[in-house]
Amino acid sequence: MSDLIVVGFPKVQEAEQVRLELVNIQQEHLISLEDAVVLEHGEDGHVHLRQAINMAAAGAVGGSFWGVLVGLLFLNPLVGAVVGAGAGAASGALSDIGINDQFLRELAETLPKGSAALALLVREGTPDRVIERLRRHAPNARLVKTNMSHTDEDKLRHLLKTAAKQAEALRLS
């Protein structure tokens, strides 16, 4: 089972930086993410979701491939590519893997205007080592929501608090 972890940040850029850093950390096998979405509650009151994977684009690429293949069978690969890309983009836009978008929109509306959050669906990981790597972002990070057990949530809160103190000490020195 995967854990849902939502961490709030005062600025969108900081949430984006953490997401990019998590991609690097994932390549080192310290964490395994199923989904990572930046939620933004804009100053204008609108909610924006920044998905890690653009499903419409991924669908278009896959659809193009299959369209060309089918088009070759019927001696018209160009038409097959166009039709396949369109069908793939449509199916990709309609598919929702990872964290439910409606849940994310409702959660983003609870954030203060102008702030952001990073929603993570974590398959497995080593929280202490990951937070150690993300320490510089810790002074502004706050745990917003999780489906972890109370014990694991308390451990995560403790790790975030410790990292925040360490980051603040480094900043002052």
C-alpha positions in Angstrom: 0.0 0.0 0.0 1.2 3.5 -0.8 1.3 6.5 1.5 -0.2 9.8 0.7 1.8 12.7 2.0 0.9 16.4 1.4 3.5 19.0 2.4 2.6 22.7 2.3 4.9 25.5 1.2 4.5 29.3 1.1 5.5 29.5 -2.5 4.9 27.5 -5.6 8.5 27.6 -6.7 9.6 25.9 -3.5 7.2 23.0 -4.0 8.4 22.7 -7.6 12.0 22.6 -6.4 11.3 19.9 -3.9 9.5 17.8 -6.6 12.5 18.1 -8.9 14.8 17.1 -6.1 12.6 14.1 -5.3 13.0 13.0 -8.9 16.8 12.9 -8.4 16.4 11.2 -5.0 14.2 8.6 -6.7 17.0 7.8 -9.1 19.1 7.0 -6.1 16.4 4.5 -4.9 15.8 6.3 -1.6 12.2 6.8 -2.5 9.7 5.3 -4.9 7.0 7.7 -6.1 3.8 6.7 -7.8 2.7 10.3 -8.3 3.9 13.8 -7.4 1.6 16.8 -8.0 2.1 20.5 -7.1 -1.1 22.1 -5.9 -1.3 25.9 -6.2 -4.0 28.1 -4.7 -3.3 31.3 -6.7 -3.6 34.8 -5.5 -6.6 35.1 -7.9 -8.3 32.3 -6.0 -8.0 29.8 -8.8 -6.6 26.3 -8.2 -3.9 24.9 -10.4 -2.6 21.3 -10.5 0.8 20.7 -11.9 1.0 17.0 -12.7 4.3 15.2 -13.0 3.1 13.4 -16.1 1.1 15.0 -18.9 -1.3 12.1 -19.7 -2.6 13.7 -22.9 0.9 14.1 -24.3 1.9 10.6 -23.3 -1.4 9.3 -24.9 -0.7 11.2 -28.1 2.8 9.7 -28.4 1.5 6.1 -27.8 -1.5 6.7 -30.1 0.8 8.0 -32.9 2.8 4.8 -32.7 -0.2 2.6 -32.9 -1.8 4.8 -35.6 1.3 4.6 -37.8 1.4 0.8 -37.3 -2.3 0.5 -38.3 -1.8 3.0 -41.1 1.0 0.9 -42.5 -1.4 -2.0 -42.7 -3.8 0.1 -44.7 -1.1 1.8 -46.7 -1.7 5.3 -45.2 0.6 5.8 -42.2 0.1 9.6 -42.1 -3.6 9.4 -41.6 -3.1 6.5 -39.1 -0.6 8.7 -37.1 -3.0 11.6 -37.0 -6.0 9.6 -36.0 -3.9 7.6 -33.5 -2.4 10.7 -31.9 -5.9 12.2 -31.5 -7.4 9.1 -30.0 -4.3 8.6 -27.7 -4.5 12.2 -26.5 -8.2 12.0 -25.8 -7.8 8.7 -23.8 -4.7 10.0 -22.0 -6.6 13.2 -21.0 -9.5 11.1 -19.6 -7.3 8.7 -17.7 -6.4 9.6 -14.1 -3.7 7.6 -12.5 -2.2 8.3 -9.1 -3.9 10.8 -6.8 -7.5 11.7 -7.6 -7.7 15.1 -9.2 -10.9 16.1 -7.6 -9.5 15.4 -4.1 -6.4 17.5 -5.0 -8.6 20.4 -6.1 -10.6 20.3 -2.9 -7.4 20.1 -0.9 -5.8 23.0 -2.8 -8.8 25.2 -2.0 -8.0 24.9 1.7 -4.5 26.3 1.2 -3.9 30.0 1.9 -4.0 32.1 -1.3 -0.7 32.4 -3.0 0.7 29.2 -1.4 1.3 25.7 -2.6 1.6 22.1 -1.6 3.3 19.0 -2.9 1.1 15.9 -2.9 3.1 12.7 -3.0 2.0 9.1 -3.4 4.9 7.2 -2.0 5.2 3.5 -2.6 8.2 3.1 -0.4 11.1 5.1 0.9 13.5 5.9 3.7 12.0 9.1 5.2 15.0 10.0 7.4 17.4 10.0 4.4 14.9 11.8 2.1 14.2 14.5 4.6 18.0 14.9 5.3 18.4 15.6 1.5 15.5 18.1 1.6 16.6 19.8 4.8 17.1 23.3 3.1 13.4 23.3 2.3 12.3 22.3 5.8 12.0 25.7 7.5 9.0 26.4 5.3 7.5 22.9 4.9 4.6 21.8 7.0 2.7 18.5 6.9 -0.8 19.2 5.6 -2.3 15.7 5.2 -1.4 12.1 5.2 -3.0 8.6 5.4 -0.1 7.2 7.4 -0.6 5.6 10.8 -0.4 7.9 13.8 2.9 6.5 14.8 4.4 7.0 11.3 2.9 10.5 11.0 4.4 11.4 14.4 7.8 10.2 13.2 7.5 12.2 10.0 6.5 15.3 11.9 9.5 14.8 14.3 11.8 14.4 11.3 10.5 17.6 9.6 10.8 19.6 12.9 14.4 18.3 13.4 15.3 19.2 9.8 13.8 22.6 10.2 15.9 23.3 13.3 19.0 22.1 11.6 18.3 24.2 8.5 17.6 27.3 10.6 20.9 26.7 12.5 22.8 26.4 9.2 21.2 29.6 7.9 22.1 31.6 11.0 25.7 30.4 11.1 
